[in-house]
Amino acid sequence: MSLSELCVRRPVFATMLVMSLVVLGIFSFRDLSVDLFPKADPATVNVSIQLPGASPDEVATAAVQPLENALSGIAGIDQLTASIAEGSANITVRFLLDTDLNDAANSVREKVAGAMRNVPPQVLPPVIQKADPDADPIMTLVLSSRTMSLRALTEIADKQVRRAIETTSAILKYGMGRSGIELCVNMPDDLPEVACSQSDLEQVFLNLLTNAREATPHGGRIMVSVQSTERVVQISIADSGCGIPAENLPKVLEPFFTTKPHGNGLGLSICRSVLWEVDGTLTIQSEPSNGTCVYVGIPRAVPQPHAQCS
C-alpha cells in the first residue's frame, strides 16, 4: 500500500502527519539563527613591488611574472590581478568568500618569500598588506581653529571629542557606516562646563543620536551643532529623516509612547528626566518629510567658591 492510498483511507493519519510537519517547521524556523551583518567581503591581499628605475615592461618581466607564477599555486584564489607602473607594481590576490583573511595573508607571504630568489636583487622587499573592509574608518572628524595652538587643539581632541566618539562608536559603527549616513559636528573650541555629569550627557546623546539614525534614510545627514550663551549651552541634533506626524509630536516625550515595532518608548522620556534634574530643556520641532530637530539646553556649571584657611 502506497502512502497516497494510506492517506486516502486514513484521513486522520494524513491530518496528523501534515500537522506534525507544520509544527516541526514552526519550531525550526524560530530556532533558525540569523546574522544581521553577514560577512560578504572576500579576503583580499595586496603585494606592492618596487624596482627603481625600471620600465613597466621590465617590472612585468623581472618581478611580476615570477611572483604571479608562485601565487597562482595557492588554493582558494578567486582572482589574481596586477597593476604595473614605472618602477613599481601592485598584485591583488582575491580569495573565495569562505577563506580566512589571516590564513590567506600567511599563504601569500610564504609564496612571495619563496619566489624572491627568482627576481633580480635590485627588487626591494615587497610589502604585503591585508585589505580588511571592517578596519576602514566609518567616520572622520576634523577640528580646526584660527586662534588656538596645535598643542591646545590636540588637548581638546584628546580629552573631549575622543571620549564622546568612543562612547557612541557602538551605535554608529554599523548603523551609520553601512547606511551611508553623514554625521556633521559643529562645535566651538571653548565650551564651558555644564551642570550635568558626563554619564548623564552620554545617555542623553546616545538616545537622541539613535533616534536620528533610525529616522534617517540611506545617504542622509545628521547635523549636530553646539552653541554657548551666557547661561546655557544649546545643542541641536537635526536629521533629514521622514519627520514626525503632527498628531504624534505632543506625545513623543510621554513614557512608553512609540511608533517603532520593537521600541519601548522610554528613550526620549529618559532624556527629559535627566535634563529636568539639572533645570535643562528638551524641545522637538518636526515636519513630515522634512526631518526632525531636537534642541537640548543645559545650564552652565556654577563655579564653586574655594575654601579659605584662617
Secondary structure as GFF3:
##gff-version 3
##sequence-region A 1 310
A	DSSP	alpha_helix	3	9	.	.	.	ID=ss1
A	DSSP	alpha_helix	11	30	.	.	.	ID=ss2
A	DSSP	beta_strand	44	50	.	.	.	ID=ss3
A	DSSP	alpha_helix	56	59	.	.	.	ID=ss4
A	DSSP	pi_helix	60	64	.	.	.	ID=ss5
A	DSSP	alpha_helix	65	71	.	.	.	ID=ss6
A	DSSP	beta_strand	77	85	.	.	.	ID=ss7
A	DSSP	beta_strand	88	95	.	.	.	ID=ss8
A	DSSP	alpha_helix	101	115	.	.	.	ID=ss9
A	DSSP	three_ten_helix	116	118	.	.	.	ID=ss10
A	DSSP	beta_strand	127	131	.	.	.	ID=ss11
A	DSSP	three_ten_helix	133	135	.	.	.	ID=ss12
A	DSSP	alpha_helix	150	156	.	.	.	ID=ss13
A	DSSP	pi_helix	157	161	.	.	.	ID=ss14
A	DSSP	alpha_helix	162	179	.	.	.	ID=ss15
A	DSSP	beta_strand	182	186	.	.	.	ID=ss16
A	DSSP	alpha_helix	198	215	.	.	.	ID=ss17
A	DSSP	beta_strand	221	228	.	.	.	ID=ss18
A	DSSP	beta_strand	232	239	.	.	.	ID=ss19
A	DSSP	three_ten_helix	249	251	.	.	.	ID=ss20
A	DSSP	alpha_helix	267	277	.	.	.	ID=ss21
A	DSSP	beta_strand	281	287	.	.	.	ID=ss22
A	DSSP	beta_strand	291	299	.	.	.	ID=ss23
###
